[in-house]
Amino acid sequence: MRYFLELQYDGGMYFGWQKQPEVPTVQGTIEEALTRLLRYPISLVGAGRTDTGVNALYYVAHFDYIKEIEAEEFLYKLNAMLPHDIAIRSIRQVDDELHARFDAVEREYTYFISPVKVPFRRSLVWLYYVPLDMDKMNAAAAMLLEYEDFTSFAKLNSNNKTNICHISYARWEREADGTLRFTIRANRFLRNMVRAIVGTLVDVGRGRCSVEDFRMIIERRDLSLSSAGAPAQGLFLSNVKYK
């Protein structure tokens, strides 16, 4: 039987989603708890990889298990076993062919930049004091929808089969407290892609490069032209959609 988990996590203490030897990861932490709870070796498959320090407001993963699971009791016990920075929100049985990664048709990331120091949010935003021109940042962000090859924002040596992504939405908004929120949606994202895009858009917003320079960066397909990338703590995987 196949089960889908919906979960959230603060990635600050983890070396990303994907399990790695000798370092804490979100996948490894949940797999260990599931294996102990169900007394059965569990292997999780996630909707995608998040990098070191990146958070998830909404994440989906699946696993296979030989018995039927009672959701309410399972959620209570599993959350009690997990650390405070990982929360399982729901579990449901799905068709055995449904795949958390390959059947996802859209992923959404959200990035937060705060111009004001707030102690309670320090690990969840990019604290950035320099004034930013949001109109220029949105003009540049709109260009992302015109292109498919994002080699300029792809981390080197990531072993991508292709750097083609289909972006359907990219926009900055200002919240009531002055926080800037960037939302971007696509069928897939490359490793470090969103952080590189955000960092480069911030360069546009502060006047380091123009809106047309941003277009040139995309078209040149040269990673050295884009920003080194925004800090991980401001980035959240915020939604995953399925057919």
N, C-alpha and C positions, 0 to 999 in steps of 0.2 A: 504494500500500500504506500502511496506517495502522499506526503504532507507538505503544505506550504506554511512557512512561518512569516509573519509580518513583525518587524522589530525596529528599534531605534538604538543608536549608540553614540556616545561621546568618544571620539577617536583619539583623544589627547594622550592616552596611556598605551596606545597600540601601534604596532608597526603595520598598519593597514588591515584590510579585511583578510587577505589570503594567508593561509597557514604557512609558517616558516619555522625551521628548526631553531630552538633555543631563544626565541624572542616571543613576547606576547602578541597575539593577533586576535581579532574578533572571531574569525572562523574557528581557530583553534580553541578559544575559550568556550564557545558555545558547544562545539563538538564534544569536548571533554565532559561538560555538564550533562549533555544528552546521553552520552554513553554510560555515565554513572547512574543517571535516573532510570533509563530504560533497560540497563544491564544487557546491552546489545551494541556492537560496534556501529557507530553512526558516522556517515560521511555527508557533510553539508555541501550543497551547490548553491552559490550566491548569484544574485542578479548581475553582479559585476564586481570589479576590484575598486576599492577606495585606497588611496595612498596613506602613508604614515601621517597621523594627526588629523585626517579628514573625518568628518562626522556624518551621521545619517539620521535625518528626521523620519525617513521611511525607507526601509530596505526589505527585500524579499529573498528568502532562501528555501530550498526544498531538501528533504531527506526521505529515504525509504525505510519502512519498518514493517515487521511481519504481523503486527496485531493492530486492533482498533484502539485509538487513543481517546480518552474522555477529556475534552478540552479544558474545562474549568479546573479540575484537579491538576492536570498536567501543567497548565500555565502557572498556577500557584507554586507548585513544587520547583519548576524550572527557574522561575524568577527568584525564588529564595536561594537557589544554588549559585546564581550568576552574580557577578560583582555589580556595584551600584551604577556603573556607567553603561550597562547593557540591559535593555528591557524588551521582553517578548510581548507583543501586543495581541497576537491572535495565532491560532493554528487551525487549519482546515484540511480535510482530505480532498485531494484533487485527482483528476484522471492520471493514470500512470504514465502517460506520454507527455504531460505538461512539464515544461522545463523552465526553471526560474531564470536562467540566463538566455537561452536561445529563443524562447518564446516572448521575451520582452520586446515590444515594438517602439517604446519611447522611454527615455530616461530624462529626468529633470534635476539640475543642480542649482543651488542658490548660494550666493556669496554675500557676506555682510561686511560693510566698512563703516566704522564709527568715527566721527570727528571729535567725539567727547569721551574722556576717560570715565568708564563705569566699572568699578571693581568687580561687580557680580557677573560681568560679561567679558572680562579681560581675556578669557581663554576661548571665546566663541566668536570674536570679531577681529578684523584687522584695524587696529587703532591707527588712524591716518589723519594728521592734523592739517596737511596742506589742502587748501580749497580746491575743489574739483568742478569742472564745467560739465554738468550732467548732460546738457544738450549735445555737446560735441561727442561725449562718450556714447550716447544713444545713436547719433548719426553714424559713428564708426561701427557700433554693434549691429546695426541694421545691415551692413555690408556682409556680415557673416552668412546671411541667408542666401546670398548670391553665389556662394562658392561651395565646393564639395571636398577639395583637397586641402587638408589642414596640416601639411608637413611643417609649416612654420611654427606650429604650436605643439608638435609631437616630440616627446622626450627621446633623446638618442638611445640606441641600443635597446629598444623596447620590443623588438621582434614582431612588429605589426605586419600582418599580411597585406594590409592596405591602410592608407591614411585618409580614405574617403569616409566622410560623415555627412549626414543630411540634417542640418540644423533647421528647426521649424520656428524657433522663437528665441530672441535674445534682447533683453531690455533692462535698463536701470530704472529704479523708482526710489523716491525719497520718503522715508517713514516720518511719522509725526515728531519723533525725537531727533531727527536729523540724520539717522542712519541711512546709508545708501544700500539698497538691496538689488543685486543683479540676478536675474533668472534666465536660464538658458536650457532649451530642450532640443534633443536630437535622438536619432535612432541608436547612436552609439557615440562614445567619447574615447579619445586616445589618452594614454597615461600622461598625466600632468597637463592635459590640454586646457581645462577650464582655468586653472591657476595661471597658465601662461597667457590666456586670453584676457583675464581680469587684469593682470599686471600690465599688459600692453595697453589696454583701454584706460587704465589709470595714467599711464604716460601721456595719452591723448588728453585726458581731463586736466592735467596739470601743465600742459603746453610743451612737453618734451618732444612730442611729434604731432603732426597734423592729422586730420581725418583722412586725407589722401595718402599720407605716409602709411596709415594703417592698411589701406587697400594694397599698397605696394608690398607691404610685409606679407600679406596673404598670398599675393600673386607670385612673389619671388620664391616661395617654398624653401625658405632658408631659416632654420631655427635660430641662427646667430642674430637675426634681425629683431626677434621678439624679446619681450621682457624675460628676465630670469624666473618670474612667476610670483604670484601673491602668496602670502603665508598660508599654511594648511588650515589653521584653526578657524578661519572665516568661512570655510567651504563645507556645504552640506549636500549630500544626496537627498533630495526632497520628494521625489516621486518616481515610481516605475509603473508603466502601463503595459497591459497585456491585451491580446486580441479580444 
